[in-house]
Amino acid sequence: SLSVQQSPQHLTKRPGNTLKMTCSHHDRNYDQIYWYRQTDGQKLQLIGFLSFKQALDVAENFNISGDAEDEGFLGSLAVRVDDTGLYYCSVSKAQ
């Protein structure tokens, strides 16, 4: 079965600090990594995704990089107060 690891599990940043989170799965059959954010009990919001090595539909203030067949990264050069929330990654196969 596929094992997806997200790190760090817990992260606290002050506004203006940089952010970097990692999502890894090590199964080359899966070639897309999606990043989501959930704030204050709201629905999950798609931040963007990585297809192979190309970032697509990335929300303002974030960057996505890496190789979706192995490991992807979600980052921000300067986090904002409204970036507070729970962050999740998921992996998928291209259709």
Contacts in CASP RR format, 6 or more apart in sequence:
PFRMAT RR
TARGET T0000
AUTHOR 0000-0000-0000
METHOD contacts of the structure
MODEL  1
SLSVQQSPQHLTKRPGNTLKMTCSHHDRNYDQIYWYRQTDGQKLQLIGFL
SFKQALDVAENFNISGDAEDEGFLGSLAVRVDDTGLYYCSVSKAQ
2 25 0 8 1.000
2 27 0 8 1.000
2 30 0 8 1.000
2 91 0 8 1.000
3 25 0 8 1.000
3 26 0 8 1.000
4 23 0 8 1.000
4 24 0 8 1.000
4 25 0 8 1.000
4 89 0 8 1.000
4 90 0 8 1.000
4 91 0 8 1.000
5 22 0 8 1.000
5 23 0 8 1.000
5 24 0 8 1.000
5 25 0 8 1.000
6 21 0 8 1.000
6 22 0 8 1.000
6 23 0 8 1.000
6 87 0 8 1.000
6 88 0 8 1.000
6 89 0 8 1.000
7 21 0 8 1.000
7 22 0 8 1.000
7 24 0 8 1.000
8 21 0 8 1.000
11 19 0 8 1.000
11 21 0 8 1.000
13 19 0 8 1.000
13 79 0 8 1.000
14 79 0 8 1.000
15 78 0 8 1.000
15 79 0 8 1.000
15 80 0 8 1.000
15 81 0 8 1.000
16 78 0 8 1.000
16 79 0 8 1.000
16 80 0 8 1.000
17 78 0 8 1.000
17 79 0 8 1.000
18 75 0 8 1.000
18 76 0 8 1.000
18 77 0 8 1.000
18 78 0 8 1.000
18 79 0 8 1.000
19 74 0 8 1.000
19 75 0 8 1.000
19 76 0 8 1.000
19 79 0 8 1.000
19 83 0 8 1.000
20 73 0 8 1.000
20 74 0 8 1.000
20 75 0 8 1.000
21 73 0 8 1.000
21 74 0 8 1.000
21 75 0 8 1.000
21 87 0 8 1.000
21 89 0 8 1.000
22 71 0 8 1.000
22 72 0 8 1.000
22 73 0 8 1.000
23 33 0 8 1.000
23 35 0 8 1.000
23 71 0 8 1.000
23 72 0 8 1.000
23 73 0 8 1.000
23 74 0 8 1.000
23 89 0 8 1.000
23 91 0 8 1.000
24 70 0 8 1.000
24 71 0 8 1.000
24 72 0 8 1.000
25 33 0 8 1.000
25 70 0 8 1.000
25 71 0 8 1.000
25 91 0 8 1.000
26 70 0 8 1.000
26 71 0 8 1.000
27 69 0 8 1.000
27 91 0 8 1.000
28 69 0 8 1.000
28 70 0 8 1.000
29 93 0 8 1.000
30 68 0 8 1.000
30 69 0 8 1.000
30 91 0 8 1.000
30 92 0 8 1.000
30 93 0 8 1.000
31 51 0 8 1.000
31 52 0 8 1.000
31 68 0 8 1.000
31 69 0 8 1.000
31 93 0 8 1.000
31 94 0 8 1.000
32 49 0 8 1.000
32 50 0 8 1.000
32 51 0 8 1.000
32 52 0 8 1.000
32 68 0 8 1.000
32 91 0 8 1.000
32 92 0 8 1.000
32 93 0 8 1.000
32 94 0 8 1.000
33 49 0 8 1.000
33 50 0 8 1.000
33 64 0 8 1.000
33 68 0 8 1.000
33 72 0 8 1.000
33 89 0 8 1.000
33 90 0 8 1.000
33 91 0 8 1.000
34 46 0 8 1.000
34 48 0 8 1.000
34 49 0 8 1.000
34 89 0 8 1.000
34 90 0 8 1.000
34 91 0 8 1.000
34 92 0 8 1.000
35 46 0 8 1.000
35 47 0 8 1.000
35 48 0 8 1.000
35 49 0 8 1.000
35 62 0 8 1.000
35 64 0 8 1.000
35 74 0 8 1.000
35 87 0 8 1.000
35 88 0 8 1.000
35 89 0 8 1.000
36 44 0 8 1.000
36 45 0 8 1.000
36 46 0 8 1.000
36 47 0 8 1.000
36 87 0 8 1.000
36 88 0 8 1.000
36 89 0 8 1.000
36 90 0 8 1.000
37 44 0 8 1.000
37 45 0 8 1.000
37 47 0 8 1.000
37 83 0 8 1.000
37 85 0 8 1.000
37 86 0 8 1.000
37 87 0 8 1.000
37 88 0 8 1.000
38 44 0 8 1.000
38 45 0 8 1.000
38 85 0 8 1.000
38 86 0 8 1.000
38 87 0 8 1.000
38 88 0 8 1.000
39 45 0 8 1.000
39 82 0 8 1.000
39 84 0 8 1.000
39 85 0 8 1.000
39 86 0 8 1.000
40 85 0 8 1.000
44 88 0 8 1.000
45 59 0 8 1.000
46 57 0 8 1.000
46 59 0 8 1.000
47 58 0 8 1.000
47 59 0 8 1.000
47 62 0 8 1.000
47 64 0 8 1.000
47 74 0 8 1.000
47 87 0 8 1.000
48 55 0 8 1.000
48 56 0 8 1.000
48 57 0 8 1.000
48 58 0 8 1.000
48 59 0 8 1.000
48 62 0 8 1.000
48 64 0 8 1.000
49 55 0 8 1.000
49 56 0 8 1.000
49 57 0 8 1.000
49 64 0 8 1.000
49 68 0 8 1.000
50 56 0 8 1.000
50 64 0 8 1.000
50 65 0 8 1.000
50 66 0 8 1.000
50 67 0 8 1.000
50 68 0 8 1.000
50 72 0 8 1.000
51 68 0 8 1.000
51 94 0 8 1.000
52 67 0 8 1.000
52 68 0 8 1.000
52 69 0 8 1.000
53 66 0 8 1.000
53 67 0 8 1.000
53 68 0 8 1.000
55 63 0 8 1.000
55 64 0 8 1.000
55 65 0 8 1.000
58 64 0 8 1.000
61 76 0 8 1.000
61 78 0 8 1.000
61 79 0 8 1.000
61 80 0 8 1.000
61 83 0 8 1.000
62 74 0 8 1.000
62 75 0 8 1.000
62 76 0 8 1.000
63 74 0 8 1.000
63 75 0 8 1.000
63 76 0 8 1.000
63 77 0 8 1.000
64 72 0 8 1.000
64 73 0 8 1.000
64 74 0 8 1.000
64 75 0 8 1.000
65 72 0 8 1.000
65 73 0 8 1.000
65 75 0 8 1.000
66 72 0 8 1.000
66 73 0 8 1.000
68 91 0 8 1.000
72 89 0 8 1.000
74 87 0 8 1.000
74 89 0 8 1.000
76 83 0 8 1.000
END
